Amino acid sequence: MGRFLVDVPADDVRKLDEIAKREGKSRAAVLREAVSNYLEVCGKEGFEKYFGLWERHGSTVDGLEYERNLREEWPDVGDMTPPKMKHKAA
């Protein structure tokens, strides 16, 4: 296991200590877990990075339902008339 020295703002140290106490862990264990989670998220590529994005940010909206609602606003293709041509092709 590697070690490193890092300067952390006092307010963040206080918050880390609160989390550690609440979870019954050491500050180092909380930091190891945070670094591991951060690296897991940053290591994802492509679509994996975005799966569950809304949920991770607290949204309770179903993405598929949202998309379907948006598409209901679109006119039906059968209701559309083609545009009239200004000039006939030669």
N, C-alpha and C positions, 0 to 999 in steps of 0.2 A: 504494500500500500504506500502511495506517495504522500508527501506532506507539502504544504505551502503556507506562506504567511500572507495574510490579506488584511487590509484596513477596511473596516465596515463601520458605517455611521452608527453612533450610539443608539439611535432610535430603532435601527434594524436589529442590533444586538438584543435590545430589550424585547422586541417582538419574537425573535428566535428563542429567547429564554422562556417566554410565555408559552410558545408552541411546545418546546421541549418539556416543560413542566406538565402541561395539559396532557401530552401523549406519553409521559413517563419515559422519556428518552434523554440522552445527553445532547448538548448543543451540537457536538460533532456528528452524532447520528442524524440529527435533523438536517445539517448541512450536507452530509453524504447523500441523503435521500433527495434533497433538493437538486444537487448537482446531477445525480443519476436521472431524475425526471427531466431536467433541462436538456441533457444530452440526448435522451430518448426522443424528445419532441423535435429538437434541432436536427437529429439524424434522419428523420423521415423525409422521403423524397416524393415529388409528384403529388398525386391525389391523396396519398396517405396522410400528408400534412394537413389536409382540409377536411377529412372525414370527421364528423362530430364537432365541427367548428362552432356552429350555433349553440349547441348544448354546452360546450366548454365555456362559452361566454354568457351562460345563464338564460338563453332563450328556450322557451317551452313550445315554440312554433314547430310544427312538423314541416320540414323542408319540402317534401313532395306535395303536401296539401297547399302550401304557399304557392308553389309553382303552378299547380292546377288552377288555383284561384286567379292567378295572373293571366293564364291562358283563356279563362272564361271571358276576359275582357276583350279578347281579340275577335274581330268579325269573322263569321263563317266565310270560307272561300266561295261558296255557292252564292252568297249575297253580294259579292263584288262583281262589278262589270269591268271588263277590260277598258283601258284608256283608248280614246279615239286617236287615230293617227292624223297628224296635221298634213303630212305629205305622203303620197303613194310612192312606193318603191318602184324604180324603173325596171 
